[in-house]
């Protein structure tokens, strides 16, 4: 499968990503704690907004079984290429074995999926005047996806599936994904936060 000019380039074997896997804080980093991986290894996570797949890769590197769901066709293709190229890589291959890609809209697919321990949502944030400062791949992703204006609907479907927790990644100063119920707790970083809903 060939990449086209409007597709992001995803590389699960990049030195930068593998460096983060090795030195990024392991199970003590916020993503891991938000998903409960600091307490248990073998959990199943559904990543409903897979995007560039980096969060899914990190979660899989920490022992989770991760199902990535992506609805944007060009991003789907880029993820397929990246997974295929990394499958035989010495360091990345064992991690890729714990990752699965579902090329569907999570809103329609999630109610039919096997139950997961964690449902993870990272909807595309609305564009800001800082977009030009973003890395090339993120710019490409934003151009393809623009904004997930049905994110609240996806959150409600995720909650209805009754996993052990629903985790939502948001900009630190951004609004909650919904005003229906407050998160059980939040984990805040420099620019992003994780809103955690315990069920």
N, CA and C atoms as an extended XYZ file, in Angstrom:
597
Properties=species:S:1:pos:R:3:atomname:S:1:resname:S:1:resid:I:1 pbc="F F F"
N         0.842       -1.192        0.000 N   UNK     1
C         0.000        0.000        0.000 CA  UNK     1
C         0.881        1.248        0.000 C   UNK     1
N         0.618        2.154       -0.936 N   UNK     2
C         1.426        3.352       -1.054 CA  UNK     2
C         0.789        4.508       -0.292 C   UNK     2
N         1.662        5.314        0.330 N   UNK     3
C         1.189        6.519        1.001 CA  UNK     3
C         0.963        7.608       -0.032 C   UNK     3
N        -0.103        8.394        0.171 N   UNK     4
C        -0.359        9.532       -0.691 CA  UNK     4
C        -0.010       10.809        0.063 C   UNK     4
N         0.024       11.913       -0.652 N   UNK     5
C         0.492       13.169       -0.077 CA  UNK     5
C        -0.381       13.676        1.059 C   UNK     5
N        -1.650       13.269        1.078 N   UNK     6
C        -2.540       13.758        2.125 CA  UNK     6
C        -2.636       12.810        3.308 C   UNK     6
N        -1.769       11.801        3.355 N   UNK     7
C        -1.759       10.861        4.462 CA  UNK     7
C        -0.624       11.183        5.428 C   UNK     7
N        -0.885       11.135        6.739 N   UNK     8
C         0.210       11.317        7.690 CA  UNK     8
C         1.168       10.133        7.609 C   UNK     8
N         2.420       10.363        7.956 N   UNK     9
C         3.408        9.292        7.986 CA  UNK     9
C         3.538        8.817        9.427 C   UNK     9
N         3.209        7.559        9.661 N   UNK    10
C         3.254        6.989       11.003 CA  UNK    10
C         4.363        5.951       11.045 C   UNK    10
N         5.225        6.045       12.058 N   UNK    11
C         6.368        5.137       12.156 CA  UNK    11
C         6.487        4.619       13.584 C   UNK    11
N         6.080        3.370       13.781 N   UNK    12
C         6.165        2.763       15.101 CA  UNK    12
C         7.560        2.230       15.415 C   UNK    12
N         8.517        2.475       14.508 N   UNK    13
C         9.897        2.067       14.759 CA  UNK    13
C        10.821        3.268       14.932 C   UNK    13
N        10.261        4.462       14.984 N   UNK    14
C        11.088        5.667       15.045 CA  UNK    14
C        11.882        5.706       16.352 C   UNK    14
N        13.081        6.266       16.274 N   UNK    15
C        13.946        6.335       17.459 CA  UNK    15
C        13.312        7.184       18.547 C   UNK    15
N        12.585        8.239       18.144 N   UNK    16
C        11.953        9.114       19.133 CA  UNK    16
C        10.868        8.378       19.914 C   UNK    16
N        10.065        7.580       19.217 N   UNK    17
C         8.997        6.842       19.880 CA  UNK    17
C         9.565        5.738       20.763 C   UNK    17
N        10.563        5.038       20.282 N   UNK    18
C        11.175        3.972       21.080 CA  UNK    18
C        11.923        4.541       22.283 C   UNK    18
N        12.475        5.747       22.139 N   UNK    19
C        13.115        6.414       23.280 CA  UNK    19
C        12.076        6.718       24.351 C   UNK    19
N        10.894        7.176       23.914 N   UNK    20
C         9.841        7.464       24.886 CA  UNK    20
C         9.384        6.189       25.586 C   UNK    20
N         9.301        5.100       24.830 N   UNK    21
C         8.911        3.822       25.432 CA  UNK    21
C         9.897        3.430       26.528 C   UNK    21
N        11.164        3.679       26.290 N   UNK    22
C        12.203        3.257       27.229 CA  UNK    22
C        12.362        4.215       28.400 C   UNK    22
N        12.239        5.523       28.127 N   UNK    23
C        12.563        6.508       29.162 CA  UNK    23
C        11.406        7.455       29.491 C   UNK    23
N        10.195        7.150       29.025 N   UNK    24
C         9.080        8.078       29.195 CA  UNK    24
C         8.331        7.981       30.507 C   UNK    24
N         8.808        7.170       31.419 N   UNK    25
C         8.159        7.091       32.722 CA  UNK    25
C         7.390        5.818       32.970 C   UNK    25
N         7.298        4.966       31.954 N   UNK    26
C         6.640        3.680       32.125 CA  UNK    26
C         5.232        3.802       32.673 C   UNK    26
N         4.923        2.973       33.640 N   UNK    27
C         3.564        2.936       34.171 CA  UNK    27
C         3.252        4.109       35.099 C   UNK    27
N         4.253        4.940       35.354 N   UNK    28
C         4.012        6.107       36.200 CA  UNK    28
C         3.637        7.345       35.383 C   UNK    28
N         3.621        7.246       34.053 N   UNK    29
C         3.208        8.401       33.248 CA  UNK    29
C         1.693        8.539       33.300 C   UNK    29
N         1.218        9.733       33.016 N   UNK    30
C        -0.203       10.036       33.194 CA  UNK    30
C        -1.110        9.145       32.375 C   UNK    30
N        -0.748        8.861       31.129 N   UNK    31
C        -1.583        8.022       30.271 CA  UNK    31
C        -1.800        6.658       30.905 C   UNK    31
N        -0.731        6.080       31.423 N   UNK    32
C        -0.821        4.776       32.067 CA  UNK    32
C        -1.703        4.824       33.305 C   UNK    32
N        -1.500        5.826       34.141 N   UNK    33
C        -2.288        5.950       35.370 CA  UNK    33
C        -3.761        6.187       35.065 C   UNK    33
N        -4.032        7.012       34.046 N   UNK    34
C        -5.416        7.297       33.681 CA  UNK    34
C        -6.155        6.027       33.262 C   UNK    34
N        -5.439        5.128       32.589 N   UNK    35
C        -6.058        3.890       32.105 CA  UNK    35
C        -5.967        2.747       33.107 C   UNK    35
N        -5.309        2.977       34.240 N   UNK    36
C        -5.223        1.954       35.272 CA  UNK    36
C        -4.124        0.934       35.066 C   UNK    36
N        -3.196        1.212       34.154 N   UNK    37
C        -2.128        0.249       33.873 CA  UNK    37
C        -1.068        0.209       34.966 C   UNK    37
N        -1.053        1.210       35.840 N   UNK    38
C        -0.101        1.189       36.946 CA  UNK    38
C        -0.520        0.174       38.009 C   UNK    38
N        -1.762       -0.327       37.896 N   UNK    39
C        -2.272       -1.303       38.856 CA  UNK    39
C        -2.323       -2.720       38.290 C   UNK    39
N        -2.502       -2.807       36.968 N   UNK    40
C        -2.695       -4.120       36.359 CA  UNK    40
C        -2.147       -4.122       34.939 C   UNK    40
N        -1.574       -5.241       34.525 N   UNK    41
C        -0.951       -5.354       33.207 CA  UNK    41
C        -1.929       -5.680       32.092 C   UNK    41
N        -2.513       -6.849       32.184 N   UNK    42
C        -3.240       -7.437       31.056 CA  UNK    42
C        -4.680       -6.946       30.992 C   UNK    42
N        -4.848       -5.691       30.627 N   UNK    43
C        -6.182       -5.149       30.455 CA  UNK    43
C        -6.427       -4.875       28.976 C   UNK    43
N        -7.699       -4.858       28.617 N   UNK    44
C        -8.078       -4.573       27.234 CA  UNK    44
C        -8.552       -3.132       27.139 C   UNK    44
N        -7.993       -2.420       26.192 N   UNK    45
C        -8.329       -1.006       25.989 CA  UNK    45
C        -8.813       -0.816       24.565 C   UNK    45
N        -9.921       -0.115       24.405 N   UNK    46
C       -10.375        0.303       23.074 CA  UNK    46
C       -10.064        1.786       22.927 C   UNK    46
N        -9.246        2.106       21.952 N   UNK    47
C        -8.900        3.487       21.626 CA  UNK    47
C        -9.802        3.908       20.474 C   UNK    47
N       -10.827        4.695       20.793 N   UNK    48
C       -11.874        4.997       19.802 CA  UNK    48
C       -11.488        6.053       18.785 C   UNK    48
N       -10.435        6.798       19.046 N   UNK    49
C        -9.999        7.864       18.125 CA  UNK    49
C        -8.505        7.670       17.891 C   UNK    49
N        -8.151        6.619       17.179 N   UNK    50
C        -6.761        6.168       17.129 CA  UNK    50
C        -5.793        7.214       16.593 C   UNK    50
N        -6.201        7.961       15.572 N   UNK    51
C        -5.324        8.999       15.028 CA  UNK    51
C        -3.977        8.433       14.602 C   UNK    51
N        -2.896        9.028       15.100 N   UNK    52
C        -1.551        8.594       14.730 CA  UNK    52
C        -1.104        7.342       15.474 C   UNK    52
N        -1.900        6.874       16.410 N   UNK    53
C        -1.632        5.594       17.064 CA  UNK    53
C        -0.580        5.609       18.151 C   UNK    53
N        -0.036        6.775       18.491 N   UNK    54
C         1.064        6.800       19.461 CA  UNK    54
C         0.609        6.407       20.863 C   UNK    54
N        -0.552        6.901       21.289 N   UNK    55
C        -1.039        6.533       22.621 CA  UNK    55
C        -1.313        5.034       22.686 C   UNK    55
N        -1.898        4.482       21.621 N   UNK    56
C        -2.159        3.045       21.582 CA  UNK    56
C        -0.854        2.257       21.664 C   UNK    56
N         0.167        2.710       20.966 N   UNK    57
C         1.467        2.038       20.971 CA  UNK    57
C         2.079        2.070       22.369 C   UNK    57
N         1.983        3.199       23.026 N   UNK    58
C         2.534        3.321       24.382 CA  UNK    58
C         1.785        2.399       25.343 C   UNK    58
N         0.459        2.381       25.248 N   UNK    59
C        -0.336        1.516       26.120 CA  UNK    59
C        -0.010        0.042       25.878 C   UNK    59
N         0.156       -0.324       24.608 N   UNK    60
C         0.517       -1.708       24.285 CA  UNK    60
C         1.913       -2.046       24.797 C   UNK    60
N         2.817       -1.085       24.766 N   UNK    61
C         4.180       -1.319       25.261 CA  UNK    61
C         4.195       -1.575       26.763 C   UNK    61
N         3.146       -1.131       27.459 N   UNK    62
C         3.039       -1.308       28.900 CA  UNK    62
C         2.249       -2.549       29.272 C   UNK    62
N         1.880       -3.347       28.265 N   UNK    63
C         1.257       -4.628       28.523 CA  UNK    63
C        -0.217       -4.743       28.200 C   UNK    63
N        -0.845       -3.660       27.769 N   UNK    64
C        -2.274       -3.703       27.450 CA  UNK    64
C        -2.510       -4.313       26.076 C   UNK    64
N        -3.686       -4.921       25.922 N   UNK    65
C        -4.165       -5.320       24.603 CA  UNK    65
C        -5.007       -4.152       24.089 C   UNK    65
N        -4.617       -3.571       22.962 N   UNK    66
C        -5.249       -2.337       22.498 CA  UNK    66
C        -5.927       -2.535       21.151 C   UNK    66
N        -7.194       -2.200       21.099 N   UNK    67
C        -7.937       -2.182       19.842 CA  UNK    67
C        -8.077       -0.720       19.422 C   UNK    67
N        -7.488       -0.385       18.277 N   UNK    68
C        -7.581        0.972       17.750 CA  UNK    68
C        -8.743        1.056       16.768 C   UNK    68
N        -9.581        2.031       16.951 N   UNK    69
C       -10.681        2.249       16.019 CA  UNK    69
C       -10.477        3.597       15.339 C   UNK    69
N       -10.516        3.615       14.022 N   UNK    70
C       -10.301        4.855       13.265 CA  UNK    70
C       -11.253        4.904       12.086 C   UNK    70
N       -11.915        6.038       11.902 N   UNK    71
C       -12.917        6.145       10.851 CA  UNK    71
C       -12.445        6.916        9.620 C   UNK    71
N       -11.351        7.656        9.715 N   UNK    72
C       -10.904        8.467        8.586 CA  UNK    72
C       -10.086        7.588        7.631 C   UNK    72
N       -10.511        7.434        6.372 N   UNK    73
C        -9.868        6.476        5.458 CA  UNK    73
C        -8.371        6.664        5.266 C   UNK    73
N        -7.909        7.904        5.115 N   UNK    74
C        -6.478        8.116        4.893 CA  UNK    74
C        -5.662        7.778        6.136 C   UNK    74
N        -6.224        8.060        7.295 N   UNK    75
C        -5.528        7.706        8.537 CA  UNK    75
C        -5.535        6.190        8.718 C   UNK    75
N        -6.622        5.543        8.349 N   UNK    76
C        -6.674        4.074        8.380 CA  UNK    76
C        -5.537        3.479        7.552 C   UNK    76
N        -5.360        3.993        6.347 N   UNK    77
C        -4.318        3.479        5.454 CA  UNK    77
C        -2.934        3.675        6.053 C   UNK    77
N        -2.705        4.855        6.636 N   UNK    78
C        -1.399        5.139        7.236 CA  UNK    78
C        -1.128        4.213        8.419 C   UNK    78
N        -2.151        3.932        9.205 N   UNK    79
C        -1.994        3.017       10.334 CA  UNK    79
C        -1.699        1.597        9.861 C   UNK    79
N        -2.388        1.154        8.815 N   UNK    80
C        -2.145       -0.185        8.266 CA  UNK    80
C        -0.696       -0.322        7.801 C   UNK    80
N        -0.206        0.679        7.095 N   UNK    81
C         1.170        0.655        6.614 CA  UNK    81
C         2.143        0.595        7.788 C   UNK    81
N         1.891        1.429        8.803 N   UNK    82
C         2.786        1.493        9.960 CA  UNK    82
C         2.804        0.175       10.728 C   UNK    82
N         1.641       -0.412       10.929 N   UNK    83
C         1.573       -1.691       11.640 CA  UNK    83
C         2.298       -2.786       10.878 C   UNK    83
N         2.128       -2.799        9.565 N   UNK    84
C         2.763       -3.819        8.737 CA  UNK    84
C         4.284       -3.673        8.760 C   UNK    84
N         4.766       -2.441        8.627 N   UNK    85
C         6.207       -2.211        8.582 CA  UNK    85
C         6.872       -2.508        9.927 C   UNK    85
N         6.133       -2.302       11.016 N   UNK    86
C         6.721       -2.486       12.342 CA  UNK    86
C         6.588       -3.907       12.860 C   UNK    86
N         5.797       -4.733       12.187 N   UNK    87
C         5.500       -6.065       12.715 CA  UNK    87
C         6.732       -6.956       12.847 C   UNK    87
N         7.737       -6.766       11.989 N   UNK    88
C         8.945       -7.591       12.034 CA  UNK    88
C        10.122       -6.884       12.707 C   UNK    88
N         9.873       -5.690       13.239 N   UNK    89
C        10.941       -4.922       13.879 CA  UNK    89
C        11.284       -5.546       15.233 C   UNK    89
N        12.553       -5.621       15.551 N   UNK    90
C        12.998       -6.302       16.779 CA  UNK    90
C        12.369       -5.705       18.032 C   UNK    90
N        12.364       -4.385       18.147 N   UNK    91
C        11.846       -3.736       19.353 CA  UNK    91
C        10.342       -3.518       19.287 C   UNK    91
N         9.832       -3.134       18.125 N   UNK    92
C         8.418       -2.778       17.991 CA  UNK    92
C         7.512       -3.970       17.743 C   UNK    92
N         8.040       -5.027       17.113 N   UNK    93
C         7.217       -6.170       16.745 CA  UNK    93
C         6.393       -6.764       17.873 C   UNK    93
N         7.012       -7.042       19.042 N   UNK    94
C         6.246       -7.619       20.149 CA  UNK    94
C         5.134       -6.691       20.649 C   UNK    94
N         5.332       -5.392       20.503 N   UNK    95
C         4.309       -4.423       20.908 CA  UNK    95
C         3.157       -4.433       19.907 C   UNK    95
N         3.501       -4.484       18.623 N   UNK    96
C         2.496       -4.497       17.563 CA  UNK    96
C         1.576       -5.707       17.698 C   UNK    96
N         2.107       -6.809       18.215 N   UNK    97
C         1.288       -8.011       18.399 CA  UNK    97
C         0.125       -7.781       19.355 C   UNK    97
N         0.237       -6.764       20.204 N   UNK    98
C        -0.837       -6.454       21.160 CA  UNK    98
C        -1.749       -5.342       20.663 C   UNK    98
N        -1.615       -4.992       19.374 N   UNK    99
C        -2.423       -3.919       18.791 CA  UNK    99
C        -3.269       -4.461       17.641 C   UNK    99
N        -4.501       -4.032       17.586 N   UNK   100
C        -5.424       -4.432       16.518 CA  UNK   100
C        -6.094       -3.180       15.967 C   UNK   100
N        -6.268       -3.119       14.665 N   UNK   101
C        -6.903       -1.965       14.029 CA  UNK   101
C        -8.285       -2.333       13.516 C   UNK   101
N        -9.266       -1.532       13.890 N   UNK   102
C       -10.630       -1.662       13.376 CA  UNK   102
C       -10.925       -0.417       12.546 C   UNK   102
N       -11.165       -0.600       11.265 N   UNK   103
C       -11.388        0.533       10.358 CA  UNK   103
C       -12.884        0.829       10.248 C   UNK   103
N       -13.420        1.396       11.310 N   UNK   104
C       -14.849        1.712       11.353 CA  UNK   104
C       -15.067        2.969       12.192 C   UNK   104
N       -16.267        3.512       12.103 N   UNK   105
C       -16.664        4.626       12.946 CA  UNK   105
C       -17.021        4.049       14.313 C   UNK   105
N       -16.339        4.511       15.358 N   UNK   106
C       -16.548        3.949       16.688 CA  UNK   106
C       -17.975        4.136       17.178 C   UNK   106
N       -18.647        5.182       16.732 N   UNK   107
C       -20.022        5.417       17.169 CA  UNK   107
C       -20.922        4.251       16.774 C   UNK   107
N       -20.723        3.723       15.568 N   UNK   108
C       -21.533        2.590       15.107 CA  UNK   108
C       -20.973        1.257       15.586 C   UNK   108
N       -19.645        1.166       15.690 N   UNK   109
C       -19.011       -0.117       15.994 CA  UNK   109
C       -18.982       -0.452       17.477 C   UNK   109
N       -18.789        0.542       18.321 N   UNK   110
C       -18.543        0.293       19.744 CA  UNK   110
C       -19.635       -0.539       20.420 C   UNK   110
N       -20.920       -0.299       20.155 N   UNK   111
C       -21.938       -1.120       20.824 CA  UNK   111
C       -21.878       -2.603       20.453 C   UNK   111
N       -21.218       -2.936       19.348 N   UNK   112
C       -21.116       -4.336       18.914 CA  UNK   112
C       -19.812       -4.990       19.359 C   UNK   112
N       -18.901       -4.215       19.927 N   UNK   113
C       -17.572       -4.713       20.286 CA  UNK   113
C       -17.616       -5.531       21.572 C   UNK   113
N       -16.656       -6.441       21.711 N   UNK   114
C       -16.504       -7.155       22.972 CA  UNK   114
C       -16.166       -6.154       24.072 C   UNK   114
N       -16.612       -6.450       25.264 N   UNK   115
C       -16.429       -5.517       26.366 CA  UNK   115
C       -14.948       -5.314       26.674 C   UNK   115
N       -14.582       -4.081       26.922 N   UNK   116
C       -13.206       -3.737       27.266 CA  UNK   116
C       -13.142       -3.262       28.715 C   UNK   116
N       -11.938       -3.314       29.276 N   UNK   117
C       -11.745       -2.770       30.615 CA  UNK   117
C       -11.768       -1.243       30.596 C   UNK   117
N       -11.203       -0.681       29.532 N   UNK   118
C       -11.075        0.768       29.404 CA  UNK   118
C       -11.465        1.189       27.995 C   UNK   118
N       -12.241        2.259       27.898 N   UNK   119
C       -12.499        2.892       26.601 CA  UNK   119
C       -11.844        4.269       26.650 C   UNK   119
N       -10.949        4.491       25.698 N   UNK   120
C       -10.120        5.697       25.667 CA  UNK   120
C       -10.550        6.581       24.504 C   UNK   120
N       -10.803        7.841       24.798 N   UNK   121
C       -11.244        8.794       23.784 CA  UNK   121
C       -10.261        9.958       23.698 C   UNK   121
N        -9.788       10.214       22.506 N   UNK   122
C        -8.916       11.364       22.262 CA  UNK   122
C        -9.429       12.091       21.024 C   UNK   122
N       -10.609       12.723       21.144 N   UNK   123
C       -11.186       13.404       19.975 CA  UNK   123
C       -10.337       14.590       19.554 C   UNK   123
N       -10.382       14.906       18.274 N   UNK   124
C        -9.608       16.021       17.749 CA  UNK   124
C       -10.090       17.317       18.376 C   UNK   124
N        -9.150       18.078       18.921 N   UNK   125
C        -9.488       19.358       19.512 CA  UNK   125
C        -9.832       20.357       18.413 C   UNK   125
N       -10.684       21.347       18.694 N   UNK   126
C       -10.921       22.411       17.711 CA  UNK   126
C        -9.609       23.112       17.378 C   UNK   126
N        -9.478       23.564       16.138 N   UNK   127
C        -8.266       24.264       15.712 CA  UNK   127
C        -8.101       25.540       16.524 C   UNK   127
N        -6.856       25.867       16.818 N   UNK   128
C        -6.568       27.110       17.509 CA  UNK   128
C        -5.596       27.911       16.664 C   UNK   128
N        -5.302       29.150       17.118 N   UNK   129
C        -4.365       29.969       16.360 CA  UNK   129
C        -2.929       29.496       16.540 C   UNK   129
N        -2.725       28.416       17.301 N   UNK   130
C        -1.390       27.848       17.464 CA  UNK   130
C        -1.158       26.659       16.539 C   UNK   130
N        -2.137       26.370       15.671 N   UNK   131
C        -2.040       25.193       14.817 CA  UNK   131
C        -0.762       25.192       13.990 C   UNK   131
N        -0.325       26.360       13.534 N   UNK   132
C         0.857       26.440       12.687 CA  UNK   132
C         2.109       25.954       13.410 C   UNK   132
N         2.068       25.937       14.750 N   UNK   133
C         3.219       25.500       15.514 CA  UNK   133
C         3.263       23.986       15.664 C   UNK   133
N         2.183       23.319       15.286 N   UNK   134
C         2.127       21.873       15.455 CA  UNK   134
C         3.062       21.178       14.477 C   UNK   134
N         3.437       19.966       14.832 N   UNK   135
C         4.293       19.191       13.956 CA  UNK   135
C         3.545       18.840       12.678 C   UNK   135
N         4.307       18.517       11.630 N   UNK   136
C         3.730       18.273       10.308 CA  UNK   136
C         2.651       17.201       10.341 C   UNK   136
N         2.896       16.080       11.038 N   UNK   137
C         1.919       15.006       11.087 CA  UNK   137
C         0.624       15.443       11.757 C   UNK   137
N         0.731       16.239       12.819 N   UNK   138
C        -0.464       16.705       13.497 CA  UNK   138
C        -1.232       17.680       12.616 C   UNK   138
N        -0.528       18.507       11.866 N   UNK   139
C        -1.195       19.405       10.921 CA  UNK   139
C        -1.974       18.594        9.892 C   UNK   139
N        -1.347       17.552        9.375 N   UNK   140
C        -1.996       16.692        8.378 CA  UNK   140
C        -3.230       16.037        8.976 C   UNK   140
N        -3.112       15.550       10.217 N   UNK   141
C        -4.236       14.898       10.889 CA  UNK   141
C        -5.379       15.883       11.089 C   UNK   141
N        -5.056       17.101       11.494 N   UNK   142
C        -6.089       18.116       11.703 CA  UNK   142
C        -6.794       18.478       10.397 C   UNK   142
N        -6.045       18.501        9.310 N   UNK   143
C        -6.652       18.808        8.019 CA  UNK   143
C        -7.609       17.704        7.586 C   UNK   143
N        -7.258       16.459        7.909 N   UNK   144
C        -8.100       15.330        7.514 CA  UNK   144
C        -9.331       15.200        8.400 C   UNK   144
N        -9.145       15.371        9.699 N   UNK   145
C       -10.225       15.122       10.643 CA  UNK   145
C       -10.964       16.398       11.028 C   UNK   145
N       -10.269       17.522       10.994 N   UNK   146
C       -10.807       18.822       11.375 CA  UNK   146
C       -11.233       18.813       12.839 C   UNK   146
N       -12.475       18.500       13.168 N   UNK   147
C       -12.909       18.494       14.559 CA  UNK   147
C       -13.964       17.415       14.747 C   UNK   147
N       -13.828       16.625       15.810 N   UNK   148
C       -14.803       15.579       16.105 CA  UNK   148
C       -15.993       16.204       16.839 C   UNK   148
N       -16.945       16.753       16.063 N   UNK   149
C       -18.063       17.459       16.687 CA  UNK   149
C       -19.123       16.512       17.244 C   UNK   149
N       -18.920       15.207       17.099 N   UNK   150
C       -19.837       14.239       17.694 CA  UNK   150
C       -19.170       13.511       18.865 C   UNK   150
N       -18.169       14.164       19.466 N   UNK   151
C       -17.414       13.532       20.547 CA  UNK   151
C       -18.286       13.236       21.756 C   UNK   151
N       -19.216       14.120       22.082 N   UNK   152
C       -20.069       13.869       23.247 CA  UNK   152
C       -20.955       12.639       23.024 C   UNK   152
N       -21.420       12.462       21.799 N   UNK   153
C       -22.216       11.279       21.483 CA  UNK   153
C       -21.385       10.012       21.663 C   UNK   153
N       -20.132       10.055       21.213 N   UNK   154
C       -19.243        8.906       21.374 CA  UNK   154
C       -19.000        8.626       22.852 C   UNK   154
N       -18.807        9.676       23.641 N   UNK   155
C       -18.608        9.504       25.086 CA  UNK   155
C       -19.805        8.798       25.711 C   UNK   155
N       -21.017        9.197       25.332 N   UNK   156
C       -22.215        8.587       25.911 CA  UNK   156
C       -22.305        7.107       25.539 C   UNK   156
N       -21.965        6.791       24.288 N   UNK   157
C       -21.975        5.388       23.861 CA  UNK   157
C       -20.929        4.596       24.644 C   UNK   157
N       -19.749        5.198       24.847 N   UNK   158
C       -18.702        4.537       25.626 CA  UNK   158
C       -19.181        4.265       27.048 C   UNK   158
N       -19.842        5.221       27.654 N   UNK   159
C       -20.356        5.044       29.019 CA  UNK   159
C       -21.420        3.948       29.054 C   UNK   159
N       -22.262        3.908       28.024 N   UNK   160
C       -23.325        2.893       27.959 CA  UNK   160
C       -22.765        1.477       27.824 C   UNK   160
N       -21.547        1.353       27.294 N   UNK   161
C       -20.911        0.043       27.156 CA  UNK   161
C       -20.422       -0.510       28.494 C   UNK   161
N       -20.384        0.357       29.506 N   UNK   162
C       -20.041       -0.034       30.882 CA  UNK   162
C       -18.686       -0.732       31.024 C   UNK   162
N       -17.626       -0.109       30.534 N   UNK   163
C       -16.291       -0.625       30.869 CA  UNK   163
C       -15.984       -0.263       32.326 C   UNK   163
N       -14.830       -0.627       32.805 N   UNK   164
C       -14.462       -0.243       34.169 CA  UNK   164
C       -14.189        1.249       34.267 C   UNK   164
N       -13.692        1.815       33.163 N   UNK   165
C       -13.461        3.259       33.147 CA  UNK   165
C       -13.470        3.776       31.714 C   UNK   165
N       -13.881        5.033       31.577 N   UNK   166
C       -13.788        5.767       30.320 CA  UNK   166
C       -12.800        6.901       30.551 C   UNK   166
N       -11.820        7.019       29.674 N   UNK   167
C       -10.779        8.034       29.821 CA  UNK   167
C       -10.847        8.970       28.619 C   UNK   167
N       -10.880       10.264       28.897 N   UNK   168
C       -10.970       11.265       27.837 CA  UNK   168
C        -9.771       12.201       27.915 C   UNK   168
N        -9.038       12.315       26.819 N   UNK   169
C        -7.910       13.247       26.741 CA  UNK   169
C        -8.420       14.591       26.248 C   UNK   169
N        -8.082       15.657       26.983 N   UNK   170
C        -8.561       16.994       26.638 CA  UNK   170
C        -7.422       18.000       26.754 C   UNK   170
N        -7.557       19.160       26.094 N   UNK   171
C        -6.597       20.239       26.350 CA  UNK   171
C        -6.745       20.681       27.803 C   UNK   171
N        -5.654       21.073       28.416 N   UNK   172
C        -5.690       21.416       29.836 CA  UNK   172
C        -6.743       22.453       30.192 C   UNK   172
N        -6.918       23.437       29.311 N   UNK   173
C        -7.873       24.501       29.597 CA  UNK   173
C        -9.149       24.363       28.756 C   UNK   173
N        -9.337       23.212       28.144 N   UNK   174
C       -10.522       22.979       27.333 CA  UNK   174
C       -11.710       22.550       28.172 C   UNK   174
N       -12.896       22.642       27.618 N   UNK   175
C       -14.094       22.228       28.347 CA  UNK   175
C       -14.169       20.716       28.486 C   UNK   175
N       -14.963       20.250       29.425 N   UNK   176
C       -15.222       18.819       29.526 CA  UNK   176
C       -15.914       18.348       28.251 C   UNK   176
N       -15.813       17.067       27.969 N   UNK   177
C       -16.454       16.519       26.780 CA  UNK   177
C       -17.974       16.585       26.896 C   UNK   177
N       -18.472       16.673       28.135 N   UNK   178
C       -19.906       16.745       28.388 CA  UNK   178
C       -20.154       17.505       29.680 C   UNK   178
N       -21.343       18.046       29.829 N   UNK   179
C       -21.722       18.653       31.107 CA  UNK   179
C       -22.753       17.798       31.833 C   UNK   179
N       -22.938       16.564       31.343 N   UNK   180
C       -23.915       15.659       31.942 CA  UNK   180
C       -23.444       15.183       33.310 C   UNK   180
N       -22.166       14.846       33.408 N   UNK   181
C       -21.612       14.352       34.668 CA  UNK   181
C       -20.138       14.748       34.744 C   UNK   181
N       -19.676       15.039       35.938 N   UNK   182
C       -18.269       15.392       36.118 CA  UNK   182
C       -17.403       14.145       36.119 C   UNK   182
N       -16.142       14.256       35.682 N   UNK   183
C       -15.225       13.113       35.782 CA  UNK   183
C       -15.037       12.699       37.238 C   UNK   183
N       -14.739       11.442       37.449 N   UNK   184
C       -14.431       10.962       38.796 CA  UNK   184
C       -13.187       11.664       39.321 C   UNK   184
N       -12.188       11.814       38.451 N   UNK   185
C       -11.002       12.605       38.789 CA  UNK   185
C       -10.289       13.000       37.504 C   UNK   185
N        -9.332       13.905       37.629 N   UNK   186
C        -8.557       14.384       36.487 CA  UNK   186
C        -7.071       14.249       36.793 C   UNK   186
N        -6.309       13.988       35.746 N   UNK   187
C        -4.859       14.019       35.829 CA  UNK   187
C        -4.385       15.103       34.873 C   UNK   187
N        -3.665       16.097       35.388 N   UNK   188
C        -3.287       17.253       34.570 CA  UNK   188
C        -1.790       17.282       34.313 C   UNK   188
N        -1.453       17.548       33.040 N   UNK   189
C        -0.072       17.729       32.643 CA  UNK   189
C         0.175       19.169       32.236 C   UNK   189
N         1.238       19.403       31.465 N   UNK   190
C         1.578       20.759       31.059 CA  UNK   190
C         0.588       21.333       30.066 C   UNK   190
N         0.155       20.522       29.102 N   UNK   191
C        -0.744       21.035       28.070 CA  UNK   191
C        -2.047       20.255       27.963 C   UNK   191
N        -2.023       18.980       28.357 N   UNK   192
C        -3.221       18.126       28.263 CA  UNK   192
C        -3.587       17.583       29.632 C   UNK   192
N        -4.807       17.067       29.710 N   UNK   193
C        -5.259       16.397       30.923 CA  UNK   193
C        -6.021       15.142       30.538 C   UNK   193
N        -6.210       14.254       31.483 N   UNK   194
C        -7.025       13.065       31.299 CA  UNK   194
C        -8.185       13.113       32.281 C   UNK   194
N        -9.401       13.127       31.737 N   UNK   195
C       -10.604       13.072       32.555 CA  UNK   195
C       -11.007       11.601       32.673 C   UNK   195
N       -11.075       11.106       33.886 N   UNK   196
C       -11.312        9.680       34.127 CA  UNK   196
C       -12.698        9.493       34.747 C   UNK   196
N       -13.509        8.664       34.103 N   UNK   197
C       -14.857        8.341       34.581 CA  UNK   197
C       -14.850        6.874       35.017 C   UNK   197
N       -14.961        6.639       36.318 N   UNK   198
C       -14.984        5.291       36.857 CA  UNK   198
C       -16.420        4.794       36.893 C   UNK   198
N       -16.679        3.604       36.350 N   UNK   199
C       -18.017        3.059       36.348 CA  UNK   199
C       -18.119        1.897       37.326 C   UNK   199
